[in-house]
């Protein structure tokens, strides 16, 4: 069984901002992960990635907020998207964006 694409979507949030959501189901977990998903969710504002959730081989699940990086506890693709969009909305609020 090969990897299967679950979500590949770009969501326009504002004229100068978008979210990109890509989630794959893998045949087996990657090293560093306990689940069979590979993902990258990014929020880009004025051409700069300000928020990103992703996982990498050997590095596992984590999130980036600006230049800060920290762990992320993956539960499910649905929870991942919920957490990401809650973080995106919080970022917008904190930075005075609609």
C-alpha positions as CSV (number, residue, x, y, z in Angstrom):
1,X,0.0,0.0,0.0
2,X,1.3,3.4,-0.9
3,X,0.7,6.8,0.8
4,X,-2.7,8.3,0.1
5,X,-3.5,12.0,0.0
6,X,-6.3,12.9,2.5
7,X,-6.2,16.7,2.2
8,X,-4.5,19.2,-0.1
9,X,-6.1,22.6,0.2
10,X,-5.3,26.2,0.2
11,X,-7.6,28.5,2.2
12,X,-7.5,32.2,1.5
13,X,-7.8,33.9,4.9
14,X,-7.3,37.5,3.7
15,X,-6.0,39.3,0.6
16,X,-2.4,38.9,1.9
17,X,-2.8,35.6,3.9
18,X,-3.6,31.9,3.2
19,X,-3.4,28.6,5.0
20,X,-2.1,25.5,3.2
21,X,-3.1,22.1,4.5
22,X,-1.6,18.9,3.3
23,X,-2.2,15.6,5.0
24,X,-1.2,12.1,3.8
25,X,-2.0,8.7,5.3
26,X,1.1,6.5,5.2
27,X,1.2,2.7,5.2
28,X,3.1,2.8,8.5
29,X,4.2,5.4,11.0
30,X,7.4,7.4,10.2
31,X,10.3,7.1,12.6
32,X,9.6,9.5,15.4
33,X,5.8,9.2,15.1
34,X,3.2,6.8,16.6
35,X,0.6,7.5,13.9
36,X,0.4,6.8,10.1
37,X,0.1,10.4,9.0
38,X,2.4,12.9,7.3
39,X,1.3,16.5,7.4
40,X,2.2,20.1,6.8
41,X,-0.2,22.9,7.8
42,X,1.2,26.5,7.2
43,X,-0.2,29.9,7.7
44,X,1.5,32.5,5.4
45,X,1.0,36.2,5.9
46,X,2.5,38.7,3.5
47,X,4.7,36.0,2.0
48,X,6.1,34.9,5.3
49,X,5.2,31.6,7.1
50,X,4.1,32.7,10.6
51,X,2.7,29.4,11.9
52,X,3.4,25.8,10.8
53,X,2.5,22.4,12.1
54,X,4.4,19.5,10.6
55,X,6.2,16.2,11.2
56,X,9.5,15.0,9.9
57,X,11.2,11.6,9.8
58,X,13.0,11.2,13.0
59,X,11.9,14.5,14.4
60,X,8.2,13.7,15.0
61,X,5.3,16.0,15.5
62,X,6.0,19.7,16.2
63,X,4.8,23.3,15.6
64,X,6.5,26.5,14.6
65,X,5.3,29.9,15.7
66,X,7.6,32.5,14.2
67,X,11.1,31.5,15.1
68,X,10.0,29.3,18.0
69,X,9.6,25.6,17.6
70,X,8.0,23.2,20.1
71,X,6.4,19.8,20.4
72,X,2.9,19.1,19.2
73,X,0.8,16.2,20.6
74,X,-0.9,14.7,17.5
75,X,-4.3,13.0,18.2
76,X,-6.1,12.8,14.8
77,X,-6.2,14.7,11.5
78,X,-9.5,16.3,12.7
79,X,-7.9,17.5,16.0
80,X,-4.8,18.7,14.1
81,X,-6.9,20.9,11.8
82,X,-8.9,22.2,14.8
83,X,-5.7,23.0,16.8
84,X,-4.1,24.7,13.7
85,X,-7.1,26.9,13.0
86,X,-7.5,27.8,16.7
87,X,-3.8,28.8,16.6
88,X,-4.3,30.7,13.4
89,X,-7.2,32.7,14.8
90,X,-5.3,33.4,18.0
91,X,-2.3,34.6,15.9
92,X,-4.6,36.9,13.9
93,X,-6.2,38.3,17.1
94,X,-2.8,38.9,18.7
95,X,-1.5,40.7,15.6
96,X,-4.6,42.9,15.1
97,X,-5.7,41.1,11.9
98,X,-9.4,40.6,11.1
